[in-house]
Amino acid sequence: MAISGNPKKIAQDVRDGFVIVAPPMLKTYTAQDMKTILTNLAMVTREVRGEVIPLEDVMALKRRNMQLSRLTQAEMIIRSHCKKRRIPI
């Protein structure tokens, strides 16, 4: 099944916590779709890491770390799903 919508928007929704990546959700995607999602997750991760946040702003640092955590977790779930199903990415 093709990705419905913009893949970068999906990655941004993962970053913000609106979309949770889980193996049952990934069953409908092809190898190319998952590769596209991984690429967009990496792009959004670079954007988040590129933001300059002053060290005094604790809440902004906490928000940034949570976003990075969500993106990293989604990438690990996709990679482990592909490895388990022997899907080349």
MOPAC internal coordinates of N, CA, C and O (Angstrom, degrees):
PM7 1SCF
backbone

  N    0.0000 0     0.00 0     0.00 0    0    0    0
  C    1.4415 1     0.00 0     0.00 0    1    0    0
  C    1.5194 1   108.56 1     0.00 0    2    1    0
  O    1.2310 1   120.85 1   -42.73 1    3    2    1
  N    1.2965 1   115.98 1   137.27 1    3    2    1
  C    1.4546 1   120.54 1   179.77 1    5    3    2
  C    1.5241 1   110.34 1   -73.45 1    6    5    3
  O    1.2310 1   121.65 1   -22.33 1    7    6    5
  N    1.3159 1   114.45 1   157.67 1    7    6    5
  C    1.4589 1   120.26 1   178.43 1    9    7    6
  C    1.5196 1   108.36 1   -70.13 1   10    9    7
  O    1.2310 1   120.76 1   -52.88 1   11   10    9
  N    1.3135 1   116.16 1   127.12 1   11   10    9
  C    1.4627 1   119.42 1   178.22 1   13   11   10
  C    1.5256 1   108.24 1   -87.78 1   14   13   11
  O    1.2310 1   120.91 1   -62.31 1   15   14   13
  N    1.3114 1   115.87 1   117.69 1   15   14   13
  C    1.4583 1   119.88 1  -179.76 1   17   15   14
  C    1.5113 1   112.18 1    95.95 1   18   17   15
  O    1.2310 1   121.60 1     8.74 1   19   18   17
  N    1.3167 1   114.55 1  -171.26 1   19   18   17
  C    1.4481 1   122.94 1  -177.57 1   21   19   18
  C    1.5349 1   109.73 1   -82.97 1   22   21   19
  O    1.2310 1   119.57 1   -54.50 1   23   22   21
  N    1.3506 1   118.42 1   125.50 1   23   22   21
  C    1.4684 1   120.04 1  -179.49 1   25   23   22
  C    1.5354 1   113.20 1   -62.67 1   26   25   23
  O    1.2310 1   120.38 1   147.29 1   27   26   25
  N    1.3194 1   116.88 1   -32.71 1   27   26   25
  C    1.4681 1   118.92 1   178.48 1   29   27   26
  C    1.5277 1   110.15 1   -68.03 1   30   29   27
  O    1.2310 1   120.40 1   143.80 1   31   30   29
  N    1.3109 1   116.84 1   -36.20 1   31   30   29
  C    1.4648 1   120.80 1   177.70 1   33   31   30
  C    1.5309 1   110.13 1   -65.50 1   34   33   31
  O    1.2310 1   120.16 1   143.51 1   35   34   33
  N    1.3246 1   117.30 1   -36.49 1   35   34   33
  C    1.4605 1   120.69 1   176.43 1   37   35   34
  C    1.5267 1   109.53 1   -62.60 1   38   37   35
  O    1.2310 1   120.50 1   135.95 1   39   38   37
  N    1.3365 1   116.65 1   -44.05 1   39   38   37
  C    1.4658 1   120.63 1   178.85 1   41   39   38
  C    1.5296 1   111.00 1   -63.77 1   42   41   39
  O    1.2310 1   120.18 1   141.81 1   43   42   41
  N    1.3250 1   117.26 1   -38.19 1   43   42   41
  C    1.4622 1   120.15 1   177.96 1   45   43   42
  C    1.5266 1   110.68 1   -68.26 1   46   45   43
  O    1.2310 1   120.21 1   144.51 1   47   46   45
  N    1.3242 1   117.20 1   -35.49 1   47   46   45
  C    1.4647 1   120.31 1   176.72 1   49   47   46
  C    1.5264 1   111.36 1   -67.81 1   50   49   47
  O    1.2310 1   120.36 1   144.52 1   51   50   49
  N    1.3329 1   116.92 1   -35.48 1   51   50   49
  C    1.4643 1   120.33 1   174.42 1   53   51   50
  C    1.5269 1   109.01 1   -63.76 1   54   53   51
  O    1.2310 1   120.33 1   136.44 1   55   54   53
  N    1.3225 1   116.97 1   -43.56 1   55   54   53
  C    1.4638 1   122.28 1   179.27 1   57   55   54
  C    1.5260 1   111.16 1   -58.36 1   58   57   55
  O    1.2310 1   120.74 1   138.06 1   59   58   57
  N    1.3255 1   116.19 1   -41.94 1   59   58   57
  C    1.4652 1   120.57 1  -176.47 1   61   59   58
  C    1.5241 1   112.99 1   -85.17 1   62   61   59
  O    1.2310 1   119.80 1   171.97 1   63   62   61
  N    1.3275 1   117.99 1    -8.03 1   63   62   61
  C    1.4560 1   121.12 1   176.90 1   65   63   62
  C    1.5156 1   114.18 1    90.72 1   66   65   63
  O    1.2310 1   119.44 1  -168.60 1   67   66   65
  N    1.3300 1   118.67 1    11.40 1   67   66   65
  C    1.4620 1   121.10 1   179.65 1   69   67   66
  C    1.5237 1   112.28 1   -82.98 1   70   69   67
  O    1.2310 1   120.36 1   153.65 1   71   70   69
  N    1.3480 1   116.91 1   -26.35 1   71   70   69
  C    1.4629 1   122.28 1   179.28 1   73   71   70
  C    1.5197 1   107.74 1  -120.38 1   74   73   71
  O    1.2310 1   120.75 1   -49.44 1   75   74   73
  N    1.3131 1   116.17 1   130.56 1   75   74   73
  C    1.4590 1   121.32 1   177.05 1   77   75   74
  C    1.5192 1   107.79 1  -109.58 1   78   77   75
  O    1.2310 1   120.88 1   -55.38 1   79   78   77
  N    1.3183 1   115.93 1   124.62 1   79   78   77
  C    1.4597 1   121.10 1  -179.29 1   81   79   78
  C    1.5264 1   108.58 1   -84.70 1   82   81   79
  O    1.2310 1   121.05 1   -53.85 1   83   82   81
  N    1.3309 1   115.60 1   126.15 1   83   82   81
  C    1.4639 1   122.04 1   179.18 1   85   83   82
  C    1.5294 1   108.21 1  -140.72 1   86   85   83
  O    1.2310 1   120.12 1   -27.95 1   87   86   85
  N    1.3218 1   117.38 1   152.05 1   87   86   85
  C    1.4796 1   120.29 1  -179.24 1   89   87   86
  C    1.5352 1   114.86 1   -53.89 1   90   89   87
  O    1.2310 1   118.28 1   140.67 1   91   90   89
  N    1.3422 1   120.87 1   -39.33 1   91   90   89
  C    1.4723 1   117.59 1   177.67 1   93   91   90
  C    1.5319 1   113.01 1   -61.66 1   94   93   91
  O    1.2310 1   120.43 1   147.70 1   95   94   93
  N    1.3212 1   116.78 1   -32.30 1   95   94   93
  C    1.4639 1   120.35 1   177.90 1   97   95   94
  C    1.5297 1   110.60 1   -67.97 1   98   97   95
  O    1.2310 1   120.30 1   147.60 1   99   98   97
  N    1.3267 1   117.04 1   -32.40 1   99   98   97
  C    1.4622 1   121.41 1  -174.73 1  101   99   98
  C    1.5236 1   113.33 1   -78.60 1  102  101   99
  O    1.2310 1   119.69 1   166.08 1  103  102  101
  N    1.3185 1   118.19 1   -13.92 1  103  102  101
  C    1.4585 1   120.86 1  -177.90 1  105  103  102
  C    1.5181 1   112.63 1   -63.08 1  106  105  103
  O    1.2310 1   120.25 1   153.43 1  107  106  105
  N    1.3163 1   117.12 1   -26.57 1  107  106  105
  C    1.4656 1   120.07 1  -176.96 1  109  107  106
  C    1.5278 1   112.93 1   -83.15 1  110  109  107
  O    1.2310 1   119.97 1   169.19 1  111  110  109
  N    1.3367 1   117.66 1   -10.81 1  111  110  109
  C    1.4665 1   120.84 1  -175.99 1  113  111  110
  C    1.5213 1   111.59 1   -95.37 1  114  113  111
  O    1.2310 1   121.46 1   -31.44 1  115  114  113
  N    1.3312 1   114.82 1   148.56 1  115  114  113
  C    1.4597 1   121.13 1   175.28 1  117  115  114
  C    1.5291 1   108.89 1   -85.65 1  118  117  115
  O    1.2310 1   121.27 1    -5.33 1  119  118  117
  N    1.3374 1   115.18 1   174.67 1  119  118  117
  C    1.4686 1   120.08 1   179.27 1  121  119  118
  C    1.5294 1   110.47 1   -62.30 1  122  121  119
  O    1.2310 1   120.22 1   139.64 1  123  122  121
  N    1.3136 1   117.18 1   -40.36 1  123  122  121
  C    1.4672 1   120.59 1   179.92 1  125  123  122
  C    1.5252 1   111.00 1   -66.00 1  126  125  123
  O    1.2310 1   120.40 1   141.59 1  127  126  125
  N    1.3288 1   116.85 1   -38.41 1  127  126  125
  C    1.4690 1   120.28 1   177.48 1  129  127  126
  C    1.5259 1   110.83 1   -62.18 1  130  129  127
  O    1.2310 1   120.51 1   136.21 1  131  130  129
  N    1.3278 1   116.64 1   -43.79 1  131  130  129
  C    1.4649 1   119.57 1  -179.27 1  133  131  130
  C    1.5201 1   111.38 1   -67.35 1  134  133  131
  O    1.2310 1   120.66 1   144.66 1  135  134  133
  N    1.3254 1   116.35 1   -35.34 1  135  134  133
  C    1.4660 1   119.84 1   176.75 1  137  135  134
  C    1.5340 1   110.01 1   -64.43 1  138  137  135
  O    1.2310 1   120.51 1   139.92 1  139  138  137
  N    1.3191 1   116.62 1   -40.08 1  139  138  137
  C    1.4626 1   121.43 1   177.86 1  141  139  138
  C    1.5236 1   110.89 1   -64.40 1  142  141  139
  O    1.2310 1   120.32 1   137.42 1  143  142  141
  N    1.3189 1   116.99 1   -42.58 1  143  142  141
  C    1.4691 1   120.85 1   179.10 1  145  143  142
  C    1.5231 1   109.91 1   -64.96 1  146  145  143
  O    1.2310 1   119.80 1   138.06 1  147  146  145
  N    1.3348 1   117.99 1   -41.94 1  147  146  145
  C    1.4630 1   121.01 1   178.27 1  149  147  146
  C    1.5223 1   111.57 1   -62.19 1  150  149  147
  O    1.2310 1   120.55 1   139.79 1  151  150  149
  N    1.3153 1   116.56 1   -40.21 1  151  150  149
  C    1.4655 1   120.72 1   178.43 1  153  151  150
  C    1.5217 1   110.56 1   -62.71 1  154  153  151
  O    1.2310 1   120.63 1   136.25 1  155  154  153
  N    1.3186 1   116.40 1   -43.75 1  155  154  153
  C    1.4607 1   120.09 1  -179.82 1  157  155  154
  C    1.5256 1   111.99 1   -70.67 1  158  157  155
  O    1.2310 1   119.91 1   146.08 1  159  158  157
  N    1.3246 1   117.77 1   -33.92 1  159  158  157
  C    1.4641 1   120.17 1   174.36 1  161  159  158
  C    1.5286 1   110.29 1   -62.07 1  162  161  159
  O    1.2310 1   120.73 1   139.03 1  163  162  161
  N    1.3312 1   116.20 1   -40.97 1  163  162  161
  C    1.4654 1   119.98 1   178.74 1  165  163  162
  C    1.5335 1   111.20 1   -65.27 1  166  165  163
  O    1.2310 1   120.32 1   141.08 1  167  166  165
  N    1.3377 1   117.00 1   -38.92 1  167  166  165
  C    1.4676 1   120.07 1   178.67 1  169  167  166
  C    1.5273 1   111.23 1   -64.10 1  170  169  167
  O    1.2310 1   120.34 1   135.39 1  171  170  169
  N    1.3148 1   116.95 1   -44.61 1  171  170  169
  C    1.4654 1   120.89 1  -179.66 1  173  171  170
  C    1.5288 1   110.06 1   -67.82 1  174  173  171
  O    1.2310 1   120.01 1   144.03 1  175  174  173
  N    1.3277 1   117.58 1   -35.97 1  175  174  173
  C    1.4615 1   120.79 1   176.85 1  177  175  174
  C    1.5235 1   110.47 1   -61.84 1  178  177  175
  O    1.2310 1   120.17 1   137.20 1  179  178  177
  N    1.3296 1   117.27 1   -42.80 1  179  178  177
  C    1.4687 1   120.57 1   177.80 1  181  179  178
  C    1.5237 1   111.12 1   -62.88 1  182  181  179
  O    1.2310 1   120.52 1   141.35 1  183  182  181
  N    1.3336 1   116.60 1   -38.65 1  183  182  181
  C    1.4663 1   119.83 1   178.06 1  185  183  182
  C    1.5341 1   110.97 1   -62.98 1  186  185  183
  O    1.2310 1   120.72 1   136.49 1  187  186  185
  N    1.3258 1   116.23 1   -43.51 1  187  186  185
  C    1.4694 1   120.34 1  -178.73 1  189  187  186
  C    1.5275 1   109.90 1   -66.45 1  190  189  187
  O    1.2310 1   120.32 1   137.81 1  191  190  189
  N    1.3268 1   116.99 1   -42.19 1  191  190  189
  C    1.4642 1   119.95 1   179.20 1  193  191  190
  C    1.5283 1   112.03 1   -66.69 1  194  193  191
  O    1.2310 1   120.41 1   153.21 1  195  194  193
  N    1.3202 1   116.83 1   -26.79 1  195  194  193
  C    1.4588 1   121.01 1  -178.92 1  197  195  194
  C    1.5139 1   114.73 1   -77.44 1  198  197  195
  O    1.2310 1   120.26 1   165.16 1  199  198  197
  N    1.3188 1   117.12 1   -14.84 1  199  198  197
  C    1.4642 1   120.05 1   179.29 1  201  199  198
  C    1.5230 1   109.68 1   -67.90 1  202  201  199
  O    1.2310 1   120.95 1   -46.02 1  203  202  201
  N    1.3252 1   115.79 1   133.98 1  203  202  201
  C    1.4578 1   120.69 1   177.94 1  205  203  202
  C    1.5252 1   108.01 1   -96.90 1  206  205  203
  O    1.2310 1   121.16 1   -59.80 1  207  206  205
  N    1.3286 1   115.40 1   120.20 1  207  206  205
  C    1.4595 1   121.10 1  -177.72 1  209  207  206
  C    1.5222 1   107.62 1  -121.78 1  210  209  207
  O    1.2310 1   119.85 1   -51.02 1  211  210  209
  N    1.3259 1   117.90 1   128.98 1  211  210  209
  C    1.4666 1   119.06 1   176.88 1  213  211  210
  C    1.5307 1   111.06 1   -64.70 1  214  213  211
  O    1.2310 1   120.89 1   -35.42 1  215  214  213
  N    1.3153 1   115.91 1   144.58 1  215  214  213
  C    1.4649 1   120.60 1  -176.31 1  217  215  214
  C    1.5191 1   113.00 1   -66.67 1  218  217  215
  O    1.2310 1   119.93 1   161.91 1  219  218  217
  N    1.3281 1   117.74 1   -18.09 1  219  218  217
  C    1.4638 1   120.58 1   179.56 1  221  219  218
  C    1.5180 1   112.30 1   -76.23 1  222  221  219
  O    1.2310 1   120.27 1   157.96 1  223  222  221
  N    1.3288 1   117.09 1   -22.04 1  223  222  221
  C    1.4777 1   121.81 1  -177.49 1  225  223  222
  C    1.5295 1   109.18 1   -86.04 1  226  225  223
  O    1.2310 1   120.76 1   -93.92 1  227  226  225
  N    1.3102 1   116.16 1    86.08 1  227  226  225
  C    1.4630 1   122.03 1  -174.76 1  229  227  226
  C    1.5257 1   111.55 1   -66.20 1  230  229  227
  O    1.2310 1   119.95 1   139.19 1  231  230  229
  N    1.3102 1   117.69 1   -40.81 1  231  230  229
  C    1.4713 1   120.58 1  -178.35 1  233  231  230
  C    1.5278 1   111.42 1   -65.55 1  234  233  231
  O    1.2310 1   120.07 1   141.79 1  235  234  233
  N    1.3319 1   117.47 1   -38.21 1  235  234  233
  C    1.4671 1   120.27 1   177.86 1  237  235  234
  C    1.5258 1   110.54 1   -67.63 1  238  237  235
  O    1.2310 1   120.30 1   141.76 1  239  238  237
  N    1.3251 1   117.04 1   -38.24 1  239  238  237
  C    1.4618 1   120.36 1   177.06 1  241  239  238
  C    1.5301 1   110.70 1   -64.95 1  242  241  239
  O    1.2310 1   120.82 1   139.46 1  243  242  241
  N    1.3179 1   116.05 1   -40.54 1  243  242  241
  C    1.4614 1   120.81 1   178.70 1  245  243  242
  C    1.5311 1   110.39 1   -64.02 1  246  245  243
  O    1.2310 1   120.57 1   136.53 1  247  246  245
  N    1.3402 1   116.52 1   -43.47 1  247  246  245
  C    1.4703 1   121.11 1   178.99 1  249  247  246
  C    1.5228 1   110.32 1   -62.07 1  250  249  247
  O    1.2310 1   120.50 1   136.36 1  251  250  249
  N    1.3413 1   116.65 1   -43.64 1  251  250  249
  C    1.4654 1   121.62 1  -179.57 1  253  251  250
  C    1.5313 1   110.69 1   -63.36 1  254  253  251
  O    1.2310 1   120.28 1   135.98 1  255  254  253
  N    1.3201 1   117.07 1   -44.02 1  255  254  253
  C    1.4632 1   120.52 1   179.81 1  257  255  254
  C    1.5279 1   111.19 1   -65.14 1  258  257  255
  O    1.2310 1   120.27 1   143.47 1  259  258  257
  N    1.3162 1   117.09 1   -36.53 1  259  258  257
  C    1.4611 1   120.44 1   177.83 1  261  259  258
  C    1.5315 1   110.43 1   -66.60 1  262  261  259
  O    1.2310 1   120.31 1   139.10 1  263  262  261
  N    1.3148 1   117.02 1   -40.90 1  263  262  261
  C    1.4614 1   121.03 1   177.99 1  265  263  262
  C    1.5275 1   110.61 1   -62.65 1  266  265  263
  O    1.2310 1   120.62 1   135.25 1  267  266  265
  N    1.3342 1   116.42 1   -44.75 1  267  266  265
  C    1.4648 1   119.89 1   178.66 1  269  267  266
  C    1.5234 1   110.84 1   -63.66 1  270  269  267
  O    1.2310 1   120.57 1   142.92 1  271  270  269
  N    1.3070 1   116.52 1   -37.08 1  271  270  269
  C    1.4599 1   120.76 1   178.55 1  273  271  270
  C    1.5256 1   111.01 1   -63.76 1  274  273  271
  O    1.2310 1   120.38 1   135.46 1  275  274  273
  N    1.3185 1   116.88 1   -44.54 1  275  274  273
  C    1.4754 1   120.62 1   179.64 1  277  275  274
  C    1.5235 1   110.87 1   -62.82 1  278  277  275
  O    1.2310 1   120.38 1   136.62 1  279  278  277
  N    1.3376 1   116.87 1   -43.38 1  279  278  277
  C    1.4588 1   120.71 1  -179.05 1  281  279  278
  C    1.5231 1   111.51 1   -65.64 1  282  281  279
  O    1.2310 1   120.33 1   137.18 1  283  282  281
  N    1.3173 1   116.98 1   -42.82 1  283  282  281
  C    1.4557 1   121.12 1   179.81 1  285  283  282
  C    1.5218 1   110.84 1   -65.72 1  286  285  283
  O    1.2310 1   120.49 1   138.30 1  287  286  285
  N    1.3147 1   116.67 1   -41.70 1  287  286  285
  C    1.4601 1   121.01 1   179.27 1  289  287  286
  C    1.5287 1   110.73 1   -63.27 1  290  289  287
  O    1.2310 1   120.19 1   137.33 1  291  290  289
  N    1.3253 1   117.25 1   -42.67 1  291  290  289
  C    1.4675 1   120.79 1   179.19 1  293  291  290
  C    1.5228 1   110.60 1   -62.83 1  294  293  291
  O    1.2310 1   120.43 1   138.60 1  295  294  293
  N    1.3293 1   116.79 1   -41.40 1  295  294  293
  C    1.4617 1   120.16 1   178.96 1  297  295  294
  C    1.5305 1   110.94 1   -64.27 1  298  297  295
  O    1.2310 1   120.20 1   137.86 1  299  298  297
  N    1.3245 1   117.21 1   -42.14 1  299  298  297
  C    1.4665 1   120.28 1   179.25 1  301  299  298
  C    1.5242 1   111.29 1   -64.97 1  302  301  299
  O    1.2310 1   119.84 1   141.13 1  303  302  301
  N    1.3168 1   117.91 1   -38.87 1  303  302  301
  C    1.4702 1   121.32 1   179.45 1  305  303  302
  C    1.5252 1   110.16 1   -64.78 1  306  305  303
  O    1.2310 1   120.38 1   136.38 1  307  306  305
  N    1.3299 1   116.89 1   -43.62 1  307  306  305
  C    1.4649 1   120.32 1  -179.94 1  309  307  306
  C    1.5225 1   110.46 1   -64.74 1  310  309  307
  O    1.2310 1   120.35 1   134.94 1  311  310  309
  N    1.3362 1   116.93 1   -45.06 1  311  310  309
  C    1.4678 1   120.15 1  -179.47 1  313  311  310
  C    1.5312 1   112.02 1   -64.50 1  314  313  311
  O    1.2310 1   119.98 1   139.94 1  315  314  313
  N    1.3211 1   117.64 1   -40.06 1  315  314  313
  C    1.4664 1   119.46 1   179.68 1  317  315  314
  C    1.5323 1   111.03 1   -70.02 1  318  317  315
  O    1.2310 1   120.36 1   144.10 1  319  318  317
  N    1.3318 1   116.91 1   -35.90 1  319  318  317
  C    1.4666 1   120.54 1   176.49 1  321  319  318
  C    1.5325 1   110.10 1   -62.38 1  322  321  319
  O    1.2310 1   120.78 1   135.76 1  323  322  321
  N    1.3348 1   116.12 1   -44.24 1  323  322  321
  C    1.4629 1   119.76 1   179.79 1  325  323  322
  C    1.5257 1   111.21 1   -66.69 1  326  325  323
  O    1.2310 1   120.30 1   142.37 1  327  326  325
  N    1.3108 1   117.03 1   -37.63 1  327  326  325
  C    1.4509 1   120.36 1   179.31 1  329  327  326
  C    1.5255 1   110.79 1   -66.74 1  330  329  327
  O    1.2310 1   120.47 1   137.85 1  331  330  329
  N    1.3365 1   116.71 1   -42.15 1  331  330  329
  C    1.4604 1   121.04 1  -179.68 1  333  331  330
  C    1.5248 1   111.31 1   -65.29 1  334  333  331
  O    1.2310 1   120.12 1   140.19 1  335  334  333
  N    1.3130 1   117.38 1   -39.81 1  335  334  333
  C    1.4718 1   122.27 1  -178.18 1  337  335  334
  C    1.5267 1   112.80 1   -89.31 1  338  337  335
  O    1.2310 1   120.92 1  -179.62 1  339  338  337
  N    1.3299 1   115.84 1     0.38 1  339  338  337
  C    1.4823 1   122.36 1  -178.50 1  341  339  338
  C    1.5164 1   111.30 1    57.84 1  342  341  339
  O    1.2310 1   121.14 1  -134.14 1  343  342  341
  N    1.3161 1   115.42 1    45.86 1  343  342  341
  C    1.4561 1   122.11 1   177.97 1  345  343  342
  C    1.5241 1   107.49 1   -96.49 1  346  345  343
  O    1.2310 1   119.32 1   -58.57 1  347  346  345
  N    1.3189 1   118.91 1   121.43 1  347  346  345
  C    1.4775 1   119.67 1  -179.90 1  349  347  346
  C    1.5362 1   110.28 1   -74.52 1  350  349  347
  O    1.2310 1   120.94 1   -52.27 1  351  350  349
  N    1.3194 1   115.81 1   127.73 1  351  350  349
  C    1.4678 1   119.46 1   176.65 1  353  351  350
  C    1.5088 1   110.72 1  -123.39 1  354  353  351
  O    1.2310 1   120.10 1   180.00 1  355  354  353

